[in-house]
Amino acid sequence: MPNNFAARWLPPAIRQAANRFLGAAIVFRGPFSNWVAASASTKGYDNGAILERVSRATRQVLAGSARFEQDGIVFHAEPPPTHALGGLLIAAALEGGRLSVLDFGGGLASHYLRWRPLLTPLPEVRWAVVEQGKFVSEGNALFSANMSVSFHAEIAGVASPPNAVLASSVLQYLPEPYRILQQLIDLAPRVIVLDRTAYGEEETVVTQFVPRRLGKASYPLWVLSRSRVHAALSKNYTLLTEFDAADRPFEVPGVRASYHGSIWLRRV
């Protein structure tokens, strides 16, 4: 894996904000012939401003003045239910309550903080987030007192083998999503949870333009092949369930994409 691959990811707040408001204020263009062509027509994002916003919100959650954070915005009500957590709890149930998660593209551990009350009864929880370098540094500083949570710039940097992998709203933003998916499969966790993944009838690349109020940015996005993703997983995993994500479908000329999640159990 190239040492700088994480630098090409979209920051988690941009990924999540974009998906959260799909169809409302986001503009999609394309399709494009390849990732390079789509990248050439976009301008990127302000990573520093995004990190500052997400870090500020995360500190409020850690301090107990907010219940959870999403897109750098704090919420005080309980988060909505999700199938993804159910998949992780299956992994814990299969291993005597022990849960070791590799959260690929997990920001500042927003999933962990969101689900922490339901994870507390488990006898052992380890939560390893794989993210961009600046998020790794900030995350390790924010969670220095929490030995259950760690941050890493590379998949290979996670020392403890996970029994669950979570990839939410991330594969479609990677230049080489299937290579990364295979690396996650090669970890051989008991459970793999994909969530908020963009699929279409034909695989292609589009661009996504986010307005200033959501963290002005523009970047490429894969409309992935569901059959190709499922084929890669099906070699060693059984599909337990597939579900619709809350994100809104979008269209560009000749392309319609919708968002789905799935839970996969390793065959032994």
FENBELWO-V255637 format. One record per residue. N is the residue number from 1. OMEGA is omega in radians with two decimals (NA if undefined). D_CENTER is the distance of its C-alpha to the mean C-alpha in whole Angstrom. Layout:
n=N omega=OMEGA d_center=D_CENTER
n=N omega=OMEGA d_center=D_CENTER
//
This chain:
n=1 omega=3.13 d_center=19
n=2 omega=-3.09 d_center=20
n=3 omega=-3.06 d_center=20
n=4 omega=-3.05 d_center=18
n=5 omega=-3.10 d_center=15
n=6 omega=-3.11 d_center=13
n=7 omega=-3.12 d_center=15
n=8 omega=3.12 d_center=14
n=9 omega=2.91 d_center=11
n=10 omega=3.05 d_center=10
n=11 omega=-3.07 d_center=10
n=12 omega=-3.12 d_center=7
n=13 omega=3.09 d_center=10
n=14 omega=3.12 d_center=11
n=15 omega=-3.03 d_center=8
n=16 omega=3.14 d_center=8
n=17 omega=3.14 d_center=12
n=18 omega=-3.13 d_center=13
n=19 omega=-3.09 d_center=11
n=20 omega=-3.08 d_center=13
n=21 omega=-3.13 d_center=16
n=22 omega=3.09 d_center=16
n=23 omega=-3.09 d_center=20
n=24 omega=-3.08 d_center=21
n=25 omega=-3.11 d_center=21
n=26 omega=3.08 d_center=19
n=27 omega=3.08 d_center=21
n=28 omega=3.11 d_center=20
n=29 omega=-3.14 d_center=23
n=30 omega=0.10 d_center=23
n=31 omega=3.12 d_center=23
n=32 omega=-3.07 d_center=24
n=33 omega=3.14 d_center=25
n=34 omega=-3.08 d_center=22
n=35 omega=-3.11 d_center=20
n=36 omega=3.13 d_center=22
n=37 omega=3.12 d_center=24
n=38 omega=-3.14 d_center=21
n=39 omega=-3.11 d_center=20
n=40 omega=-3.10 d_center=24
n=41 omega=-3.13 d_center=24
n=42 omega=-3.04 d_center=21
n=43 omega=3.13 d_center=22
n=44 omega=-2.97 d_center=18
n=45 omega=3.10 d_center=18
n=46 omega=-3.05 d_center=19
n=47 omega=-3.10 d_center=17
n=48 omega=-3.13 d_center=19
n=49 omega=3.13 d_center=20
n=50 omega=3.13 d_center=16
n=51 omega=3.14 d_center=16
n=52 omega=-3.12 d_center=19
n=53 omega=-3.12 d_center=18
n=54 omega=3.12 d_center=15
n=55 omega=3.13 d_center=17
n=56 omega=3.14 d_center=20
n=57 omega=-3.14 d_center=18
n=58 omega=3.11 d_center=17
n=59 omega=3.09 d_center=20
n=60 omega=3.12 d_center=21
n=61 omega=3.14 d_center=19
n=62 omega=-3.14 d_center=20
n=63 omega=3.14 d_center=24
n=64 omega=3.14 d_center=24
n=65 omega=3.04 d_center=25
n=66 omega=-3.10 d_center=22
n=67 omega=3.10 d_center=20
n=68 omega=-3.09 d_center=16
n=69 omega=2.99 d_center=14
n=70 omega=3.12 d_center=12
n=71 omega=-3.08 d_center=12
n=72 omega=3.10 d_center=15
n=73 omega=-3.13 d_center=17
n=74 omega=3.12 d_center=18
n=75 omega=-3.09 d_center=19
n=76 omega=3.08 d_center=22
n=77 omega=3.07 d_center=22
n=78 omega=3.13 d_center=20
n=79 omega=3.11 d_center=17
n=80 omega=3.11 d_center=17
n=81 omega=-3.10 d_center=17
n=82 omega=3.06 d_center=14
n=83 omega=-3.05 d_center=14
n=84 omega=3.13 d_center=11
n=85 omega=3.11 d_center=13
n=86 omega=3.10 d_center=16
n=87 omega=3.14 d_center=15
n=88 omega=3.13 d_center=14
n=89 omega=3.02 d_center=18
n=90 omega=3.11 d_center=19
n=91 omega=3.13 d_center=18
n=92 omega=-3.12 d_center=20
n=93 omega=-3.11 d_center=23
n=94 omega=-3.09 d_center=24
n=95 omega=3.00 d_center=24
n=96 omega=3.12 d_center=26
n=97 omega=3.14 d_center=24
n=98 omega=3.12 d_center=22
n=99 omega=3.08 d_center=18
n=100 omega=-3.00 d_center=16
n=101 omega=2.85 d_center=13
n=102 omega=-3.08 d_center=11
n=103 omega=-3.05 d_center=7
n=104 omega=-3.10 d_center=6
n=105 omega=-3.00 d_center=5
n=106 omega=3.07 d_center=5
n=107 omega=3.09 d_center=8
n=108 omega=3.08 d_center=11
n=109 omega=-3.11 d_center=10
n=110 omega=3.10 d_center=10
n=111 omega=3.12 d_center=9
n=112 omega=-3.11 d_center=12
n=113 omega=-3.14 d_center=14
n=114 omega=-3.04 d_center=14
n=115 omega=-3.05 d_center=15
n=116 omega=-3.14 d_center=17
n=117 omega=-3.14 d_center=20
n=118 omega=3.11 d_center=20
n=119 omega=-3.05 d_center=19
n=120 omega=-3.12 d_center=22
n=121 omega=-3.12 d_center=25
n=122 omega=-3.10 d_center=23
n=123 omega=3.14 d_center=25
n=124 omega=3.08 d_center=23
n=125 omega=2.99 d_center=19
n=126 omega=-3.05 d_center=17
n=127 omega=-3.11 d_center=14
n=128 omega=3.13 d_center=13
n=129 omega=3.03 d_center=10
n=130 omega=-3.01 d_center=10
n=131 omega=3.05 d_center=10
n=132 omega=-3.03 d_center=12
n=133 omega=-3.11 d_center=16
n=134 omega=3.09 d_center=17
n=135 omega=3.10 d_center=14
n=136 omega=-3.14 d_center=15
n=137 omega=-3.13 d_center=18
n=138 omega=-3.13 d_center=18
n=139 omega=3.13 d_center=16
n=140 omega=3.09 d_center=18
n=141 omega=-3.11 d_center=21
n=142 omega=-3.06 d_center=20
n=143 omega=-3.08 d_center=19
n=144 omega=-3.13 d_center=22
n=145 omega=-3.11 d_center=24
n=146 omega=-3.07 d_center=21
n=147 omega=-3.13 d_center=22
n=148 omega=-3.00 d_center=19
n=149 omega=3.09 d_center=16
n=150 omega=-3.09 d_center=16
n=151 omega=-3.02 d_center=14
n=152 omega=3.14 d_center=14
n=153 omega=-3.10 d_center=14
n=154 omega=3.04 d_center=15
n=155 omega=-3.10 d_center=14
n=156 omega=-3.13 d_center=18
n=157 omega=3.13 d_center=18
n=158 omega=-3.00 d_center=17
n=159 omega=-3.07 d_center=20
n=160 omega=3.10 d_center=20
n=161 omega=-3.13 d_center=19
n=162 omega=2.94 d_center=16
n=163 omega=3.06 d_center=17
n=164 omega=3.03 d_center=14
n=165 omega=3.08 d_center=10
n=166 omega=3.05 d_center=7
n=167 omega=-3.06 d_center=4
n=168 omega=3.10 d_center=3
n=169 omega=-3.08 d_center=4
n=170 omega=-3.01 d_center=4
n=171 omega=-3.06 d_center=7
n=172 omega=-3.13 d_center=10
n=173 omega=-3.14 d_center=10
n=174 omega=3.09 d_center=11
n=175 omega=-3.11 d_center=15
n=176 omega=-3.02 d_center=15
n=177 omega=-3.08 d_center=12
n=178 omega=3.06 d_center=15
n=179 omega=3.12 d_center=16
n=180 omega=3.09 d_center=12
n=181 omega=3.14 d_center=12
n=182 omega=3.09 d_center=16
n=183 omega=3.09 d_center=15
n=184 omega=3.09 d_center=13
n=185 omega=-3.10 d_center=15
n=186 omega=3.05 d_center=18
n=187 omega=3.09 d_center=17
n=188 omega=3.05 d_center=19
n=189 omega=3.10 d_center=17
n=190 omega=-3.08 d_center=19
n=191 omega=2.97 d_center=16
n=192 omega=3.11 d_center=12
n=193 omega=2.96 d_center=10
n=194 omega=3.11 d_center=8
n=195 omega=3.04 d_center=7
n=196 omega=-3.11 d_center=8
n=197 omega=-3.06 d_center=9
n=198 omega=3.12 d_center=12
n=199 omega=3.05 d_center=15
n=200 omega=-3.13 d_center=19
n=201 omega=3.08 d_center=22
n=202 omega=-3.14 d_center=22
n=203 omega=3.14 d_center=20
n=204 omega=3.12 d_center=20
n=205 omega=3.06 d_center=19
n=206 omega=3.01 d_center=19
n=207 omega=-3.06 d_center=18
n=208 omega=-3.13 d_center=17
n=209 omega=-3.05 d_center=19
n=210 omega=-3.13 d_center=18
n=211 omega=-3.05 d_center=21
n=212 omega=-3.07 d_center=22
n=213 omega=3.08 d_center=21
n=214 omega=-3.12 d_center=18
n=215 omega=-2.99 d_center=18
n=216 omega=-3.09 d_center=20
n=217 omega=3.00 d_center=18
n=218 omega=-3.00 d_center=18
n=219 omega=3.11 d_center=16
n=220 omega=3.13 d_center=16
n=221 omega=3.04 d_center=14
n=222 omega=2.81 d_center=14
n=223 omega=-2.95 d_center=15
n=224 omega=3.07 d_center=15
n=225 omega=3.11 d_center=18
n=226 omega=-3.09 d_center=17
n=227 omega=3.14 d_center=20
n=228 omega=3.09 d_center=19
n=229 omega=-3.11 d_center=15
n=230 omega=3.11 d_center=17
n=231 omega=3.12 d_center=20
n=232 omega=-3.12 d_center=18
n=233 omega=-3.02 d_center=17
n=234 omega=3.12 d_center=21
n=235 omega=-3.10 d_center=23
n=236 omega=-3.03 d_center=22
n=237 omega=3.05 d_center=20
n=238 omega=3.12 d_center=21
n=239 omega=3.10 d_center=19
n=240 omega=3.14 d_center=20
n=241 omega=3.05 d_center=18
n=242 omega=-3.04 d_center=17
n=243 omega=3.06 d_center=16
n=244 omega=3.02 d_center=16
n=245 omega=-3.09 d_center=13
n=246 omega=-3.09 d_center=14
n=247 omega=-3.08 d_center=13
n=248 omega=3.03 d_center=17
n=249 omega=3.06 d_center=18
n=250 omega=-3.12 d_center=19
n=251 omega=2.85 d_center=22
n=252 omega=-3.09 d_center=23
n=253 omega=3.10 d_center=27
n=254 omega=-3.08 d_center=27
n=255 omega=2.99 d_center=23
n=256 omega=-3.10 d_center=21
n=257 omega=3.04 d_center=18
n=258 omega=-2.98 d_center=16
n=259 omega=-3.08 d_center=13
n=260 omega=3.03 d_center=13
n=261 omega=-3.14 d_center=11
n=262 omega=3.13 d_center=13
n=263 omega=-3.03 d_center=14
n=264 omega=3.13 d_center=16
n=265 omega=-3.12 d_center=19
n=266 omega=3.07 d_center=20
n=267 omega=-3.10 d_center=24
n=268 omega=NA d_center=26
//
